[in-house]
Amino acid sequence: MPGRHSGYELDPDAQSTVREAQDAARMVLSRPPYRRPSYRALTARDPLPPEGFVVTQAVPTTSDVRVVAGQRGVRYVVAFMNQTARDVSAISPDPTSTEVAVLPGAVFGAAGSFRPYGATYDVLIAVELLREPGPEPGWPAENAAIEAMISEALLRPGLPSPIGRERYLGPLPVGPFQG
């Protein structure tokens, strides 16, 4: 047909949905990199991530480990030692949000695990691997210091908001990384 560029055109509703998704992605990517830990809980039914993995779609995590550690059925807490994630709490409609988005394409390697004193779950430490050297992260380089930092965060006074915490529970959309 004259005037058409392809045989496929999106209907107006689909075009609006695509625009909204693009706008949301631009908003997330406009946030500065978050170079501190964030957390996601896994149940006993959720598969463990491989020792080296790449994130295949955005993963909602929380900056407050207590949000995930206090949920029923948690078997593992994955501690993402981030370099390129984005803190999206400021653009969330929830004023109590602690959400951090781990972005697709981020590559992580297992750095260790430990069980916090008195806990019924293990913490799996996953360090983000960069292709090029980057700025110093906001977390210590030694596993013992990371464990102490997480254990201290678990003991902070006050209660985290229970709003939306189920968002940070469940399997990770990851694939194996062979670098």
C-alpha positions in Angstrom: 0.0 0.0 0.0 1.3 3.5 -0.8 2.4 5.5 2.3 3.0 2.4 4.5 6.5 1.6 5.7 5.8 -2.0 6.7 3.0 -4.4 6.8 2.7 -4.1 10.6 1.3 -1.1 12.6 0.5 -1.0 16.2 -3.0 0.0 17.2 -3.3 3.2 19.3 -3.6 1.3 22.6 -0.5 -0.7 21.9 1.4 2.5 20.9 0.4 4.1 24.2 1.6 1.0 26.1 4.9 1.1 24.3 5.4 4.8 25.0 4.6 4.3 28.7 7.2 1.5 28.9 9.8 3.6 27.2 9.0 6.5 29.5 9.3 4.3 32.6 12.6 2.9 31.3 14.0 6.4 30.7 12.9 7.5 34.2 14.7 4.5 35.8 17.9 5.0 33.7 18.0 8.7 34.6 18.6 7.8 38.2 22.2 7.7 39.3 23.9 4.3 39.7 23.3 2.7 43.1 26.6 1.3 44.4 25.4 -0.3 47.6 23.8 -3.6 48.5 20.2 -4.5 47.8 18.3 -7.7 48.6 15.8 -10.2 47.3 14.4 -13.3 49.1 14.1 -16.8 47.7 11.9 -19.6 49.0 12.9 -23.3 49.1 11.0 -23.7 45.8 13.0 -21.1 44.0 16.1 -22.2 42.1 19.4 -20.8 43.3 21.3 -18.6 40.9 24.4 -20.1 39.2 27.8 -19.1 40.6 28.1 -16.6 37.7 24.9 -15.2 36.3 23.6 -12.4 34.1 20.3 -10.7 34.9 17.8 -11.2 32.0 15.1 -8.7 33.0 14.9 -5.9 35.6 14.8 -7.4 39.2 13.0 -5.5 42.0 15.1 -5.6 45.1 15.1 -3.6 48.4 17.8 -1.5 50.0 16.5 -2.7 53.5 17.5 -6.3 54.2 14.8 -6.5 57.0 12.1 -6.2 54.3 13.0 -9.5 52.8 14.4 -11.3 55.9 11.1 -11.0 57.8 8.9 -12.7 55.2 7.4 -16.1 55.8 9.0 -19.0 53.9 12.4 -17.3 53.1 15.2 -19.8 52.7 17.8 -17.5 51.1 18.4 -13.8 50.9 20.4 -12.8 47.9 22.6 -9.8 48.7 23.4 -8.0 45.5 26.6 -6.0 45.8 25.6 -3.5 43.1 27.5 -1.2 40.8 25.0 -0.3 38.1 21.5 -0.8 39.8 19.2 2.2 40.2 17.4 3.4 43.4 13.9 3.9 42.2 12.3 4.6 45.6 12.1 8.3 44.8 10.0 7.7 41.7 7.7 5.1 43.3 4.1 6.0 44.2 4.7 4.4 47.6 6.3 7.0 50.0 7.8 4.1 52.1 9.5 2.4 49.1 13.0 1.1 49.4 13.1 -0.3 45.9 16.3 -0.7 43.9 16.1 -2.0 40.3 18.9 -4.4 39.3 19.1 -3.9 35.5 19.1 -6.4 32.7 22.6 -7.3 31.5 24.2 -6.9 35.0 26.6 -9.7 35.6 27.2 -11.2 39.1 29.5 -13.7 40.6 29.0 -15.6 43.9 31.3 -14.3 46.6 30.2 -16.4 49.6 27.3 -17.2 51.9 26.6 -17.1 55.6 23.8 -17.6 58.1 23.1 -14.6 60.4 23.0 -15.4 64.1 19.6 -16.8 65.0 18.3 -16.8 61.4 16.5 -19.6 59.6 17.8 -18.5 56.2 21.2 -18.1 54.5 22.5 -15.0 52.9 24.1 -15.5 49.4 26.5 -12.7 48.5 26.6 -11.9 44.8 29.1 -9.2 43.6 28.5 -7.3 40.4 31.3 -7.7 37.9 32.1 -4.8 35.7 33.7 -5.0 32.3 35.8 -1.9 33.0 37.1 -0.5 36.3 34.5 1.7 38.0 34.2 4.0 41.0 34.6 2.5 44.4 31.4 0.7 45.6 29.6 1.6 48.8 30.4 -1.8 50.3 33.5 -3.4 51.7 35.8 -5.7 49.7 36.3 -8.5 52.3 33.5 -11.1 52.8 33.9 -10.8 56.6 33.2 -7.1 56.5 30.2 -7.6 54.1 28.8 -10.2 56.5 29.2 -7.8 59.5 27.6 -5.0 57.5 24.5 -7.2 56.6 24.3 -8.6 60.1 24.4 -5.0 61.6 21.6 -3.9 59.1 19.4 -6.8 60.3 19.7 -5.5 63.8 18.7 -1.9 63.1 15.9 -0.6 65.3 12.5 0.1 63.9 10.3 -1.9 61.6 10.4 -1.7 57.8 7.2 -1.0 55.9 5.3 -4.2 55.0 3.8 -2.5 51.9 4.7 -4.4 48.7 7.3 -6.6 50.3 6.1 -9.6 48.4 7.5 -7.8 45.3 11.0 -8.7 46.6 10.3 -12.5 47.0 10.6 -15.1 44.3 12.8 -16.5 41.6 15.5 -14.5 39.9 15.3 -13.9 36.1 18.9 -14.9 35.4 20.9 -17.0 33.0 24.4 -18.5 33.4 27.4 -16.3 32.7 30.5 -17.7 31.1 33.0 -14.9 30.9 
